Amino acid sequence: MAIDYDHLMSLTSEGERFSYGDRETMLYALGVGMGRDPLAAKELPYVYEKDLKTVPTMATVIAWGAGPLRDSGINYLMVVHGEQKLTLHRPLPAAADIIADSRVVGAWDKGADKGAVIVTETDIRLADTDDKLCTLTSTTFARGDGGFGGPTDGAPKPHPLPDRAPDQTIEVDTRADQALLYRLSGDRNPLHADPEFATAAGFPAPILHGLCTYGTCCRAILGSVADYDHTAITGFDVRFSSPVFPGETILVDVWKDGPIASFRARLKERDVVVINNGKCTLKS
């Protein structure tokens, strides 16, 4: 089924209810690598219920499955996650009942052989107070759905990285079993667990979730730039560029300019950039 532009732009999904508790908060932190050293005093509050803190990027999984694209007409076999943006209106609580409202905010036709770019936005609010908690903006690259007649110009442009050497580079590990742990936070796509499925998709082994790499970058910046203060990060935006295999080492290059920490992530074992055009917004 081809994309119908007017129908696509009308899609919404409102009032979806979710809840999470301290178990989910600790599980997410473990899934992005917190707590590897049980004696790391500043990481312990993210994986232990005493004075529990939240990794800011957990916002991307607390309403897993919310979204308006179920009736979009896109070919999901050809879909990849292009970009992820996060705005935190307040720090994430360690447990909450929440409501998600989603809508399509843009769609661009890159051409019949080049695919389509679709941007969705999800506002998440606290169920008990109706206060806005966070906004997720996700870009989907539908590789098999170009040529539908939508606009060709005006797609969001990525955050530019500074034209100088990074101010610092943070080395963070991933474990061979990390995708198996991270998937318990919501994304159970077999591409990240089943070797036969991964081979059929063209990979020699299951790959790490893009949003796990995203959270791992947040773990690196949280520890280096924000001194493990989870309330210091109010935004976290990236462009995904290449997959990571569990067990590889991620090098996060960071440029600090006032309240903005620009970043990219590359692999130590391979000369590959896996996340580009990163922008972490810090509390002023």
N, C-alpha and C positions, 0 to 999 in steps of 0.2 A: 504494500500500500504506500503510495507516495504521500509526502507531506502536503497537507492543505494549510497554507500559511495563515489564513484568517481563523481557521479552527485552532491551529496551534497557539496563536497569540491569545485566544480566548480561554485557554486552559487554566484552571485554578484548582486548588485543593485546600479546603478550609476546615478548621476546627478538629484536626487530627490530634488525638490525645496520647501521650506517652508518659512514662514515669521511669525514674532510675534511682538507685540508692548507693550506699557507700560501697557495696560489692562491685557494682558496675564502674564506679569511679576508680577504685583500686585496680580493677582488671584492665581498664584502659591504660592507666599509667604503666602497669607491667608490660602491656602490649607494645608500648613505644619505647621501652627500655629502662624505665625508672626502676631503681631498687636492685640493680645488678650487684652493687656492693652493699651488703647488709649493714655495713658500718658507716655508710655515707649519710651523715646526720641531716644534711639539707634535702636529700631525696626521700628519706624515710617518711616525712609527712604526706607524701603523695601515694604511698602504698600501705599505710598503717592508719587504722581508723582513729587514733588519737590525734586530735587537732588536724583532721584530714583536709588537704588542699586539692585543688583540681587543676589538671593540665588544661590550659585554655583551649587547645584544639580538640578536646573531648566534645566540644560543641557540635562537631561534624557527625557524631554518632548518637547523640542523646535522643534524636527523633529519626532514627534510621528507618528508611522506607517511606518517609514523607515525601511528597512531591507531586507535580501535576502532569508528568509525562506518560502516564500509563496508557492514555488514549491518543498519543501523539502521532502514531503512524510511522515512527522511525524503525529502522532495522537494528534491533539491539545486538545482533551478532557482530555488527560493524561499529559499535559505539566505544569510544574511549573518553576518559575524563580529561578534559583539556586544562581547566583552571579551577582553582578553589579560592574564594575570598571569604573572610570571616570578620565581622564587626561585633565586638562584645560591648553591650550597653551597660553591663554590670558584671562583676566576676561570677563565674558559674558556682552555684551552691553544690555541696557534696552530695545532695539528694534533693529531688524535686519532682512534682507533677507539673507537666508542661503541655502547652497547646501549640501546634504548628499550623501556620497559614502559608501556602505556597502559590506561586504564579509564574507563568512564562513572561519574561520581560524583554526578550529580544530573540530574533532568529535571522541568520544571514546565509545567503546562498553563495557558496564558494565556486560553484560550477558542477556540471554533471559528473565529472571525473574527480572532483576535489572534495565533495562532501558539504555538510551544513554545520553551522555553529549555532547552538541553542543555549541561551542563558536563562536560568531559573533563579528565583529568589525565594527564600524561606525565612519568615519571621517566626521566632520562637518566643513565647511569653509564659510567665509563671501562671499556673492555673488558679492559685489561691488569691493573687492580687491583680492579675491581668497586666502586670508590669512587663515591658519588653525586656527580654534576656539577651538575645543575640540575633543577628541576621547573617544567613549563609547565602552566598551568591556562587552558583556553580555553572561552569561552562562545559557543555557536552559537545564533543566533536563526533557528529554522525557521519562516518566516512562513506556510507552507502546511500546517502539521501540528498546529494546535491542535485541541482537542476530543477528545483521545485518552484522557481519563479519569485522567490523572495528578494529583499534588498541585498545588494552586493557590497555596499560600503557602510561604515559606521560601527563595525564590531569593536568591542572594547580593546584598547591597546594595553600591553603589559607594562608593568612598572619598570622603568629603565634603571639598570645598575650603574653605579658611579664609574667614571672613566679613570680609575686609579687602582693600584694594588689593594687587595683587601686589608682591612685594619687587623683582622685576626682570622685564623682558620681553626675550627674546632673539629676534632676527630671523634666520631661516635660509632660504636659497633652495632651490628645487628647479629642476631643469633640464627642458627640454622633452623630452629623451630619457631621463629618469631611470627611468621604468617599464620601458623596453626594457633598461636595464642591470640594474636590480634583479631582474627576472624570471629572470635567469641564476643567481640564488641558489636557485631551486627552484620558485616559483609561476609556471607558464607559462599561467595562465588567459588566453585571448585577449581578455578584457575589458580587459586592460591593454596590448594591443598592436595589435589589429585594429580599425580605425575602423568597419567594417561591423558587426562583432559588438557594439561599444559602442553604435552607433546602435540596433540591434535590442533592446538591453537598456535603452534609454531615455536614453542619455547622448549628448551632442553630440560627444564624443571619448573615446578611452581614458582611464581614470582611473588614478591612482596606487594601488598596493597599500596597503591599510590598514596592513599590517605595515611598509611602507616609511615611511609617515608616523610610525609608532611608532618605528622606528629613527632617523628624522630628529630626533624629539624627544629621543631618547637622545643623539644627537650634540650637540644644543644644550646639554643638561644636563651631559654629560660635559665639555664645554669651559668651561662657565661656573661650575657648582657644584662639580665634582669635579677641576678643573684638569687634565683629560686623564688622570687616574689611573683606568684601567679596573678596577682592583681595589677601588676605593672604592664601586662600585655593587653592591649585593647583592639588589636587587629592583626590578622595573619593571612597574607595573600601569596599565592604561588601560581606558576605555570608548570605543569608536568611535562617532562621532555623525554624520559626514558625509564624503563623498569629497573628495579633492584632485585637481585637474587638474595634470599635470606642467607646470612652469613657474611655478606660483603661489608666493607667498612666505608662509611659515608664521611666525606670531608665537607664541612659547611664553612664557606667563605663569607665573612660578614664585613659590611661597611657601616659605620655608625655616623649618622648626621643628625644631631639633635634628637628629637623623639622618633626618628625613623632609623631602623636597622635594616638595610638592604642585604639580601643574601642569595646565594646559590648553593646547590649541593652537587658534589661530584663523587665518583668512586675512587678509592685508593687503589683497588686492584685493576681497574680498567679506566682508560681515558675517556670517560663518559660523564656528561652532565645529566643528572637525573631530575633536578628541580632547578628552574631558572626564574629570573625576574621576581625573586622573593621580596616581600615587604612586610616587616614586622613593625606595627605602630605601638609605641610605648606611651604610657600615661605621662602627661606633661607635669 
